[in-house]
Structure formats: C-alpha cells, structure tokens
Amino acid sequence: MALSSYPPPYGRRRVKLFALALGLLLLLALAPLAWLFGTARGQAVWEQANSRSPNELIRYTERRLQGHPRLERWLLPPLHALRTRVEPEPPPGPLPDLGKGQRPEAPPPPAGLSSQRIADTPQAIREALLHATPGTQIVVAPGLYPFDATLRLGHDGRADAPIALRAERPGTVWFAFTQVDGIRVDRPHWVFENLDIRGACARHGDCEHAFHVIGRGAHVGIRNNRITDFNAHVKVNGQHGRWPDEGELSWNTLSNSAPRDTAQPVVMLDLVGAHRWRVHDNRVMNFVKLHGNRVAYGLFAKGASEGIRIERNLLVCTPGGLSQPGERIGISVGGGGTDPEVCRDRTCRSYEHRGGLAANNVVAHCNDAGVDVNRGVDVRVVHNTLINTAGITVRAGSRAQLDGNLVDGRVWRRDGSVVDQRGTTPLGQWLDPAAAAALQWQWHQPTTSGPSATDISTDFNGQLRAGHYAPGALLP
C-alpha cells in the first residue's frame, strides 16, 4: 500500500467505530437469540462484544457465518472490504530495523574469560561444549556447520568466569539445525554470541527450538545472534524443580522466512516459569502459524513467572499479508495460558505472570493486540508505540498499569480486569500514521512538558527522558 493511501487517523477512528457497530449487529444477529434468554444474558453478550476489538469481531463474525451460504454471499464481501480498512497492509518493501537486532559489530567478549579454544568442525564444536571449563571462550572458525542432533553442555560456568560459544565476527559462522532442540542449555553462566542459526528441517514441526534453556540453565546470555526458521526460537522452562532464572536475550534478530506449517506453538520467545529475564533491543518479525489454533506470539512470559523486563525491542508481526488466516500478537504477559502441571507453582491459579514490564517497545502490523496482558498481576506497560495493531488488551482478571503509550487502536479491558491508565494517546496526535506504518517518524508539534515514568529514564534509542515527556517509545 502506498503511503498516500494509508488511512488518516480520523478515518481509522471512524472506520473502527463502524467496524465495531457492524460487528456488534452481526454478533447479536448470529448469536442464538441471546435476548430470549433474559435481559442479563443480553447485557452479557453486549458487554463481551463491546470489550473486543473490531479485528476480533470481524474474525468472530466470519466464523459464525461459516455453513450459512446465503449469509456468506451477502455479508462476507462487505466484511472483507471492512477488514482492508481496519487492517491496512504494511507498505511494500523491506522495513528498517531501527538499529535493533543483530549488529555487524561484535560486542566485547564477556568479562571473566581466561582461555580460548578454537573449534572448526561440527565434532570439534560438540567436544568443546562438553569439555569447556569456567572461563573458556570457544571461538568457532568461519564456516557452515550442519548438525542433526542436540548440542549439549558439559560443565557449569561461574558468575566470575562464564563459558562462551562465539563467532569473532557476526555473519561468518552459520549453524544449520535439523534436530528438534538445537542447543540445550541446562548449565548456568553460559553465553552465546554472534552466531547465525537456521532451522533447516524439511518439516517445520521437526525444528522446534534453536535454544532450549531448561532447569539449571540460569544466567544464560543469548546475544547478537541471527536465528531463523524455528517454531519457538528460544524456549525457556523448568526441569526437576529447577528454573533457569536471570537470563538475557539481547540484540538478536529472530525471524521466519515463511509461515510455520505446524500446529505446535509458534512463539519467538516462549518463556514458562522463569523469573527476572531481560529481553531487550531485539528485532522480532514474521511469525505466522498455519495450523491448530493459528495464534502466534512474538514474545511472551507465562507459567507463574515473575519480573520479566521487555524493553526497546522492535516487533513486526507480519511485514506483509496482515490479514492472512490466524492471529498474531506482539508482546504478551500471560500468553494463552499454561497447563498447571508445568507452572512454576503447579497451579498458575494466582497469576500467569507477576511484576513484569513492557517498556519502550515498537510493535507494528499485528492483526491482534500489540501488547496483551492475560492473568497478569502488577504488570506495567509503559512508553510503547503500537502501529497498525488492535491496541492493548487486558483480560482474565489482570491488574495492569498503563503509562504513556502511543497507540493506533485502544485499550480493551475485560473479565473484571483492573487497569490504572495514565495516558493512552492516539498515534495520529503525535505521528503521521502513513510514515509510522513504514517505521519512519514524521512528528507533529505537541508539547513535551510533563513527567516521565519514574524508572524509565531513556527511550527506544537510549536518549534520556529527563526534563520532558512524550508518549510512546521514541522521543521527538
């Protein structure tokens, strides 16, 4: 879609109101005559419909029309036309990375490395991973390395002497995995940097995870890698009562080259039960699930986990084909819920996640929520910019604080959730929506005076917020 044809902000608001009205009418018409079950039932139907985005209502109405050919003939064409207005296609061409994801310059090696080991064959890499001791830097020589069985670790690192698997320069070392789990991280204080890791399975269901961080794999650092074509690129969960807490996922590019032909979970970071992870400065894009429930996520934390910090990431759910079947959600605290047997507290009865933060993220081109809070407690959503998404959803009895977000959409609260909202500003008030859709910033001229969020001192680019206020992830 050309930038000039992208709907203006006032047009999008009118279209969304119209979508809501049409969706409600169709919902009431297609529901089994809810008003016949009494006023309370009718009111409940109305409240449920009014708490859902136009995107959801359109999908719901399409499902209810299935099997009714006459209604489909009359109503599907206007619904599809409406969808093109509610869910406009991203502009053609590649979107900029905004300085996020894998960088061409290698970061400094972790502190505490005292010895070096060169690995230049797949077998040498396997042996190095099994025998490296604290303080060892395993440097992989440039080349392509195919693997068909899980890579395993042999020893613990230490806080003052981690073990690292690295390429000296990004873009010189490629791992091709055809196994379900690429690298199983079940030892603490390991670091993985500057690698290009690709899932090369003939069947998508056979390439589950590039990294499976499990049990004792606490304090892992996954930094400045390019990871492509997995169902859940980084999977984090407990084992035998141990949990891989305090991990870091930073400056990585996580992507898929095509929709995932699987019914397995499609989540670029699938974190279950682990506490206090830091997820920052990543570029996450193109996650579509073709089978099963067809719901895909960019980043989520669930399973009675606590204290995740998701900051300064760029997420693009789909750079094209926004309205293809299925649903795409950018960031979720709570995900779709967890089987109690794998929850950290064995129930997830009190919460899916507690005390999490999503701040200074840019989330674009999702046909569902840009940020979702599901059974979250004391979750903060602060200074995010959401472009061409359904907005922010707070559901299932969550408690969330929303502060200073810039949203092309609105906040949808349901199921008795409690929202402390200190400002959700329409995107068009500060930015040109057509430029924002292309991840370009054309600012209007509003005032920037006012307080910033108390502990969010910088923006998406690391600029200090002190002394002035602006909603969203980036300062003008």
C-alpha positions in Angstrom: 0.0 0.0 0.0 1.4 3.4 -0.9 1.9 5.8 2.0 -0.6 8.2 0.5 -3.3 5.7 0.6 -2.8 4.7 4.3 -6.0 5.8 6.2 -5.6 9.1 8.1 -6.1 8.9 11.8 -9.6 10.4 11.8 -10.5 7.9 9.0 -9.2 5.0 11.0 -11.2 6.0 14.1 -14.4 6.3 12.1 -13.7 3.0 10.3 -13.1 1.3 13.7 -16.3 2.7 15.1 -18.1 1.5 12.1 -16.5 -1.9 12.4 -17.5 -2.2 16.0 -21.1 -1.3 15.2 -21.3 -3.7 12.3 -19.6 -6.4 14.4 -22.0 -5.9 17.2 -25.0 -6.1 15.0 -23.8 -9.3 13.3 -22.8 -10.7 16.7 -26.3 -10.1 18.0 -27.9 -11.4 14.9 -25.8 -14.6 14.7 -25.8 -15.4 18.4 -28.6 -17.8 19.3 -31.0 -15.0 20.0 -29.3 -14.2 23.3 -32.0 -11.7 24.3 -34.5 -14.6 24.5 -32.6 -15.9 27.5 -33.3 -12.8 29.5 -32.1 -9.3 29.9 -29.0 -10.3 31.9 -27.9 -12.7 29.1 -28.4 -10.0 26.5 -26.4 -7.5 28.6 -23.6 -10.0 29.0 -23.5 -10.5 25.2 -23.3 -6.8 24.7 -20.6 -6.3 27.3 -18.5 -9.1 25.8 -18.8 -7.6 22.3 -18.0 -4.1 23.4 -14.8 -5.3 25.1 -13.4 -6.7 21.9 -11.5 -5.0 19.0 -13.0 -4.7 15.6 -10.4 -7.2 14.4 -11.7 -9.8 16.8 -15.3 -9.1 15.9 -14.7 -9.5 12.2 -13.0 -12.8 12.8 -15.8 -13.9 15.1 -18.4 -13.0 12.6 -16.7 -14.8 9.8 -16.6 -18.0 11.9 -20.3 -17.7 12.7 -21.1 -17.2 9.0 -19.5 -20.5 8.1 -22.1 -23.0 6.9 -24.7 -20.3 6.1 -24.1 -19.9 2.3 -26.8 -17.2 1.9 -25.5 -15.1 4.7 -21.9 -15.6 3.5 -22.9 -14.4 0.0 -24.3 -11.2 1.4 -22.1 -10.4 4.3 -18.6 -11.7 3.5 -17.8 -9.1 0.8 -18.6 -6.1 3.0 -16.7 -7.8 5.9 -13.6 -8.3 3.7 -13.8 -4.7 2.5 -14.1 -3.5 6.0 -11.1 -5.6 7.1 -8.9 -3.9 4.5 -9.7 -0.6 6.3 -9.3 -1.9 9.8 -6.2 -3.9 9.0 -4.3 -2.0 6.2 -1.4 -3.7 4.6 2.1 -2.6 5.6 3.8 -0.5 2.9 5.7 -2.6 0.3 9.4 -3.2 0.5 11.6 -4.1 3.5 11.0 -2.2 6.7 14.0 -0.6 8.5 15.5 -2.4 11.5 15.6 0.9 13.6 19.0 -0.2 14.9 17.7 -3.3 16.6 18.6 -7.0 16.2 22.0 -8.4 15.4 24.6 -5.8 14.8 27.5 -6.2 12.4 30.0 -5.1 15.1 30.8 -7.8 17.6 30.2 -6.8 21.2 33.2 -7.1 23.6 33.6 -10.7 24.9 32.1 -11.3 28.3 34.2 -10.5 31.3 36.0 -13.3 33.1 37.2 -15.3 30.1 40.7 -16.5 30.7 41.4 -19.1 28.0 40.5 -19.7 24.3 39.7 -22.8 22.3 39.2 -22.8 18.5 36.6 -25.1 17.0 36.5 -25.6 13.2 34.4 -28.8 12.7 31.0 -29.9 13.9 32.6 -32.6 16.1 35.1 -30.1 17.5 32.2 -27.8 18.5 30.4 -30.7 20.2 33.5 -31.7 22.1 34.3 -28.1 23.1 30.8 -27.7 24.5 31.2 -30.9 26.6 34.6 -30.2 27.9 34.9 -26.4 28.3 35.5 -25.2 31.9 34.8 -21.9 33.6 36.5 -19.0 31.9 36.7 -20.7 28.5 35.9 -18.9 25.2 35.1 -21.3 22.4 35.7 -19.4 19.2 34.1 -21.0 16.1 36.1 -20.6 12.9 34.2 -19.1 10.0 32.1 -21.6 8.0 28.9 -23.5 7.8 28.3 -26.3 10.4 25.4 -28.8 9.9 24.0 -30.6 13.0 21.3 -33.3 13.2 21.4 -34.0 17.0 21.1 -31.7 20.0 24.2 -29.9 21.2 24.7 -30.4 24.9 26.8 -28.7 27.6 29.2 -30.5 29.9 30.1 -28.0 32.8 28.8 -25.1 34.7 30.2 -21.6 34.2 30.5 -19.2 37.1 29.4 -15.7 37.6 33.0 -14.5 37.5 34.1 -17.0 34.8 31.3 -17.8 32.3 31.7 -20.2 29.4 31.1 -18.6 25.9 30.4 -20.0 22.5 31.1 -17.2 20.0 32.0 -16.2 16.5 34.6 -13.4 16.4 32.6 -11.5 13.8 28.8 -11.7 13.1 27.9 -13.1 9.7 30.9 -15.5 9.5 29.6 -18.6 11.3 26.4 -20.5 10.3 24.8 -23.4 12.2 22.2 -25.4 10.2 20.0 -27.5 12.6 17.7 -30.4 11.6 17.0 -31.5 15.2 14.1 -30.7 17.4 16.3 -28.9 20.0 19.3 -27.1 18.7 21.4 -26.2 21.8 20.1 -27.5 25.2 21.2 -25.0 27.9 20.9 -26.8 31.2 24.1 -25.4 32.9 24.4 -21.9 34.4 26.5 -19.0 33.2 26.9 -19.7 29.5 27.0 -17.1 26.8 26.2 -17.5 23.0 27.2 -14.6 20.7 27.4 -13.6 17.1 26.1 -16.8 15.6 23.8 -17.3 12.6 21.5 -20.2 13.4 19.0 -21.6 10.9 16.4 -24.3 11.1 16.8 -26.5 8.0 14.2 -29.2 8.7 12.1 -30.5 5.8 9.1 -30.5 8.1 8.5 -27.4 10.2 7.4 -29.5 13.2 10.9 -31.0 13.4 12.6 -27.7 14.1 11.3 -26.6 17.4 14.0 -24.5 19.2 17.3 -23.0 18.4 17.9 -22.7 22.1 16.1 -24.7 24.8 17.0 -23.2 28.1 15.9 -25.6 30.9 16.2 -26.4 34.5 19.7 -25.4 35.8 20.4 -23.1 32.8 20.2 -19.9 34.8 22.1 -16.7 33.9 22.3 -17.6 30.2 23.2 -14.8 27.8 22.0 -15.1 24.2 23.3 -12.0 22.4 23.8 -10.6 18.9 22.7 -13.7 17.0 20.5 -14.2 13.9 18.0 -17.0 14.5 15.7 -18.0 11.6 13.0 -20.6 10.9 12.0 -22.3 14.2 8.6 -22.7 15.9 9.8 -21.3 19.2 13.3 -19.8 18.6 14.1 -19.6 22.3 12.2 -21.9 24.7 12.6 -21.4 28.5 11.1 -23.8 31.1 11.8 -25.7 34.3 13.0 -29.2 34.9 13.1 -31.3 38.1 12.0 -28.4 40.2 14.8 -26.1 38.9 14.3 -22.9 36.9 16.6 -21.0 34.5 16.2 -17.6 36.1 18.1 -14.3 35.3 18.6 -14.9 31.6 19.3 -12.3 29.0 18.1 -12.2 25.3 19.5 -9.1 23.7 20.4 -7.7 20.2 19.2 -10.8 18.4 17.3 -11.0 15.1 14.5 -13.6 15.4 12.6 -14.2 12.2 10.9 -16.8 9.9 11.2 -16.9 6.2 7.7 -18.3 5.7 4.6 -19.1 7.8 5.2 -22.1 10.1 3.5 -25.2 8.7 2.7 -26.7 12.2 0.2 -26.9 14.9 2.9 -26.6 17.6 3.2 -23.3 19.5 4.7 -20.5 17.4 6.4 -18.0 19.8 9.7 -16.4 19.1 10.4 -16.3 22.9 8.4 -18.9 24.8 9.2 -18.4 28.5 7.4 -20.6 31.0 8.0 -20.2 34.8 11.4 -18.5 34.8 12.0 -15.3 36.8 13.7 -11.9 36.1 14.7 -12.3 32.4 15.9 -9.3 30.5 14.7 -9.1 26.9 16.0 -6.0 25.1 17.0 -4.5 21.8 15.9 -7.5 19.7 14.3 -7.4 16.3 11.4 -9.9 16.1 9.4 -10.4 12.9 7.3 -12.6 10.7 5.6 -15.1 12.9 2.6 -16.9 11.4 1.1 -20.2 12.4 -0.9 -22.2 9.8 -2.5 -25.0 11.8 -4.0 -25.7 15.3 -5.4 -22.6 16.9 -3.4 -20.4 14.5 -2.4 -18.0 17.2 1.2 -16.9 17.1 3.2 -14.6 19.5 6.3 -12.5 19.3 7.4 -12.6 22.9 5.6 -14.0 25.9 6.2 -14.9 29.6 3.7 -17.2 31.4 3.6 -20.2 33.8 3.7 -18.3 37.1 6.9 -16.5 36.0 7.9 -13.1 37.5 9.8 -10.0 36.8 10.4 -10.1 33.1 11.7 -6.8 31.5 10.8 -6.5 27.8 12.4 -3.2 26.7 13.5 -1.4 23.5 12.5 -4.2 21.1 11.2 -3.9 17.6 8.4 -6.4 16.7 6.8 -6.7 13.3 4.2 -9.4 13.4 3.9 -9.6 9.6 5.7 -7.4 7.1 3.0 -8.4 4.6 -0.2 -10.4 4.4 -1.5 -8.8 7.6 -5.0 -10.4 7.4 -3.9 -13.9 6.4 -5.7 -16.6 8.5 -4.7 -16.8 12.1 -3.9 -14.2 14.8 -0.6 -12.5 15.6 0.0 -10.9 19.0 3.2 -8.8 19.6 4.1 -9.0 23.3 2.1 -11.0 25.8 2.4 -11.2 29.5 0.5 -14.4 30.2 0.3 -15.8 26.6 -2.6 -18.2 26.0 -2.3 -19.7 29.5 -0.3 -22.7 30.8 -1.0 -26.3 31.7 -0.9 -26.3 35.5 1.4 -29.2 35.6 4.2 -27.1 34.0 3.6 -23.9 36.0 6.2 -22.9 38.5 3.7 -23.1 41.3 2.0 -26.2 39.8 -1.3 -24.3 39.5 -0.9 -20.8 37.9 -4.1 -20.2 39.9 -2.9 -16.8 41.2 -1.3 -15.4 38.0 0.4 -16.3 34.8 3.0 -13.6 35.4 3.6 -11.1 38.2 5.6 -7.9 38.2 6.5 -7.7 34.5 7.4 -4.6 32.5 7.0 -3.9 28.8 8.6 -0.5 28.0 9.9 1.4 25.1 8.9 -1.2 22.5 7.8 -0.5 18.9 5.2 -3.1 17.8 3.8 -3.0 14.3 1.5 -4.7 11.9 -0.3 -7.3 14.1 -3.9 -8.3 13.4 -4.5 -8.7 17.1 -3.1 -7.0 20.2 0.2 -5.2 20.1 0.5 -5.8 23.8 -1.6 -8.4 25.7 -1.9 -8.9 29.5 -3.6 -12.2 30.4 -3.9 -13.1 34.1 -1.1 -10.8 34.9 -0.6 -9.2 38.3 1.1 -5.8 38.8 2.2 -5.6 35.1 3.4 -2.3 33.7 3.0 -1.3 30.1 4.9 1.9 29.7 6.0 4.1 26.8 5.3 1.7 23.9 4.4 2.7 20.4 1.9 0.4 18.7 1.4 0.8 14.9 -1.4 -0.9 13.0 -2.4 -3.3 15.8 -5.6 -3.8 17.7 -4.1 -1.9 20.6 -3.7 -3.2 24.2 -5.7 -6.0 25.7 -6.0 -6.5 29.5 -8.0 -9.6 30.3 -8.8 -12.6 32.6 -8.8 -10.6 35.8 -5.4 -8.9 35.3 -4.1 -5.9 37.2 -2.1 -3.6 34.9 -0.7 -0.1 34.9 -0.6 1.6 31.5 1.5 4.8 31.3 2.5 6.9 28.3 1.7 4.6 25.4 1.2 5.8 21.9 -1.4 3.5 20.3 -3.0 3.2 16.9 -6.1 1.5 18.4 -7.3 1.5 22.0 -7.3 -0.3 25.3 -9.6 -3.3 25.6 -10.4 -4.3 29.2 -12.5 -7.3 30.1 -13.2 -10.1 32.5 -13.1 -7.9 35.5 -9.5 -6.7 34.9 -8.3 -3.6 36.7 -6.4 -1.0 34.7 -4.6 2.0 36.1 -4.3 4.1 33.0 -2.3 7.3 33.0 -2.5 8.2 29.4 -3.1 6.3 26.2 -2.5 8.7 23.3 -3.8 8.2 19.7 -0.9 7.6 17.4 -2.1 10.3 14.9 -1.9 13.0 17.6 1.9 12.8 17.6 3.0 10.9 14.4 1.9 10.8 10.8 0.3 7.3 10.6 1.4 6.7 7.0 5.0 7.3 7.8 4.8 5.3 11.0 3.5 2.3 9.1 6.8 2.4 7.2 8.6 2.8 10.5 9.5 6.3 9.7 8.9 9.2 12.1 7.2 12.4 11.0 6.4 14.3 14.1 3.6 16.8 14.8 4.3 19.6 17.2 2.7 18.8 20.6 4.2 20.0 23.9 6.7 17.7 25.6 6.5 19.1 29.1 5.4 16.8 31.9 6.8 14.0 34.0 8.2 10.8 32.5 7.6 7.3 34.1 9.5 7.2 37.3 12.0 4.4 36.5 12.0 4.6 32.6 14.9 7.1 32.2 15.6 6.5 28.5 13.7 5.9 25.3 13.9 3.3 22.5 17.2 4.7 21.3 18.7 5.3 24.7 18.1 9.0 24.8 17.5 10.4 28.2 13.9 11.3 29.0 14.7 13.6 31.9 13.1 17.0 31.8 10.4 16.4 29.3 7.6 13.9 28.4 6.4 12.3 25.2 4.2 9.2 24.9 5.5 6.2 23.1 8.8 4.6 22.7 10.8 7.3 20.9 11.4 10.9 21.9 10.8 13.5 19.1 
